[in-house]
Amino acid sequence: MNVLMRLRRAFADAAPEGVSPDEFAQAVRPSTDPKFGDYQANGCMAAAKRAKQNPRELAAQVADRVTLDPIADPPEIAGPGFLNVRLRSEWLTEVLETLLNDDRLGVEPVEAPETIIIDYSSPNVAKPMHVGHIRSTVIGESLARLLSCLGHKVIRDNHLGDWGLQFGQILWGWKYHRDPDAYGRDPVGELARLYRLAASKMKLADDYGPKLDKVRSLEVEGKAEEADALFAKLLGDSGLSRSEIESAVAEGKSVVEQARDETAKLHAGDPENRQLWEQFMPHCLGALEGIYERLGVRFDVQLGESFYDAMLPAVVDDLKAKGLAEPSEGATVVFTQATKAPMIVQKRDGAFTYATSDLAKVKYCEDEFHADRLLYVVDSRQGDHFKQVFDVAKRWGFADVRFDHVAFGTILGADRRPFKTRSGDVVGLESLLDEAVAKALEVVNTNSPDLSDDERSRVAEVVGIGAVKYADLSQNRLSDYVFDLDKMVAMTGNTATYLQYAYARTRSIFRKGETTPEAIRAARPPILLTHPAERSLALTLVRLPETLDTAASELKPNILTDYLFGLANDFSSFFEQCPVLKAESPERRSSRLALCDLTGRTLAFGLNVLGIDVVDRM
């Protein structure tokens, strides 16, 4: 029961002559201020301008034509041509009484469901997940839940990085620096150490190699003074001597070459490297599954780059056969109108690229699942890459598929730079979740000392994980945001903790009243909306379906978080102004208990769509 959709259909039927009904309907929106009614139809001014009519007169004509029974009274003309719509309280009452025993709270499936594949999370399995993975993971999971809730067939896809240079780095570390005892105690920890060791050596070569080459070039040119000044700066930055820098750069360059060689041997089927890869993968995947289980995330398809590797030569051959791919400076590329640079599908040395793997995945997904739509939840820096992939995929034969890059911004620290530890490392995701749960436990201990230790631990896990997820989802995904755990677990403000507490408060009312939500639903009490706070809460409750539809159409979970925050605020006002258990009559008590039940269920429903749990006591 989507109120906004019903109103838009009514205004589409009453659209002025010569005006697109769909365009006119889209100008119907929820009001930003209650004094302008509950909804506004704002299309008359634009229509009047095109038709060179008086907008207020045109609005009067639309008001006479539109039929809003039984939802609302006839619209009121305001200002230069706005039409204000106020829903009838008796209709709101009827809807809420129906929702009281509706498990889906009025959310109906879409008329034309699609098969949608959502590609999200997609970590490199050779190293532990870090804070940078949280955005793709929680945004992707929330969109999967949202679209599934609306009736689409959603296939969750984790396109794992299990075949690239990162495995070459681990293989190099294993062959030259492994600690068998450490591996026996903690395989994932030891593999992560080996990866970090290789990465740190390669980073030194990357950081200091070009500067050292510049120093040497200046020395050869006889510019000793410039060379000395540059090298003095280099020494100051590094804290190393010249010999140490030269040795570190040489070693780092060697590690780069050796890691590349190990990667190439793995791809070529080298028995030793393949055996090691097969030995390491279960440990790496197990570590990922632990994180996903804790986050409440699951996948239907979890295939890595290794799965698509054998398909890549055929992809390039087919692109060539269809006249899309061509040689360019020794490589094979596809020129696109999407970007200035061409898309490389095979490098000069014969190696394939991420783009080639993504195209192989498109073909596999279409052959296997016949998807109508593919969503890629990947950070905004990959925008050009996906413009190329989508353009080439459509020209390759997938023109009927709808592709979307669901881009997102960066998580920042307090210094407004990418969030890192004090040592400069990227923050590990597991340690971040542990810290969030510990911070939540402080809040739970303060607010609920009566709970048992086990209960407090369980609540802290729900609150801590929910806080991290909600902090991300409540942002416009295209924006960067500052990571602040204290704010995330605050009991006030737009946080998951505030919403979870609002839900727990609705359950507490029933315990104090020595009744249950089930008893109220079975009694089917008349719902009374005589107080402004009751009506305001009722209006928000019936807007859940339209909120979900809007969030899905824009692929923005923050539209749902904003709605839930508004609902919690409306409930708080209702709770303060409208006594529930001490209501002036049994009828009003039952009515307000019904509103409490609907509020709690709507909060739980919406948070579940976001992938966030609730608890009955906090």
C-alpha angles and dihedrals in degrees: 000000000000108000095190092051092050091050092047091052090051093051091044088059089051097045115139117259112277094021123113107250091214093051092047091049093052089063089068108098141156111276118255092213127037091224087071092055127254097294135014132211106209102170099098097080095055091044092049092050091055092045092041091235133137104270094214092052090048090049089053090053092050091047090055093049103042118093114208099164126163096008102056147001118261110289121264120230113233135179118336094342113323118142114214118203124199119191117230113253091219090056091048088052092053092049094049092048088054093047092052090079098029112104090200094050093227096312108141127192118257118265094236110033118199135205104244127185115202117198109200145147094019099171127180101257095209092075135040118272114260137196091277090069096058096080098053091042100050096035091049094047093048092050090048090053092044096051092043090051089056092054104263121137102244125193114196110214126192107192098199124207098226104136111049140094092293089072090049088056091052091047090052091049092047093053097047110021111022123140106211093195092051090048091052092052099041116004095181093047092051094046089050090051091051091049092050091048092054092042093051093051092047090048092055090054090047094047100043105020097080091044092049090049089052091052091052092047091053090049091052089050090053094247094133096157093054090044092052092048092049092046092048088056090047091052091048092052095047105035088220133117121248093256091049092050092048091048093047093048092048091049092046093052089049091051090051091054094044093048090051090049091050090049092050091049090051091052091046092056100255104181096223096047093043090050091050091047090052090048094050100042099073090053092048093047091046091056090051092049090054090057093044093050090052091050093046091241125144136176134211094199123031109174126153134214087265089066092057096040096094090051096057100085090053091050092055092043091052092048088053093047091053092050095248101109124057139168118270124174092334095312131094113242143169117221113219137184089224095077138013093238118066122243111254112219098171127021127223091262091054096256119138126230141229087260091058090050091050091052090050088052092051091053093046093048093049093046092046105035107015090223121197092202139021121201122193114198099200133138120275094251088075092061097113092046092057093043087059096044094048093046094048093043092055092048090045092061110286100097093134093058118094112224124196131183104209096202127193140184134241134282109238134200125228088277088059091244125116107298112263140153122264089262090057096253122133109262113257114238096224093051090047091054090047090052092049092051091048090051090048090051089059089056093046092048090053097045102033111032089150093069119095120254091255092049092049091050091050093047091047091054092051093045096043096048091042091051093056093046096045093047088060098040094047090063123084095259092229091061130084115236138196116245109229117164095190091059092042095060096038116130090223133054130033098326136126088242091060092050093045089050090050089053092048089050091057090053092046091057090060092048091051091046090051092232137098137236088241091058091052092049091049091050092053094206121198109259115230121205104182098123118073090232090054092051093045091052091046092051091053092047094057091050095071096097095050090047092054091047092051093046090051095047091051095035089228119134090190088075087065094043090052090052093050092048089051090049092051090050092049090050091050091053091046092049092051096046103033117053109219110186091028095044117150094251139020089245093055091044091055092045092052092045087054089053089050091052093048091048093051093047092047092050091049092045093050094044090049089055086055091049095251125131129218133212129210094228131036 
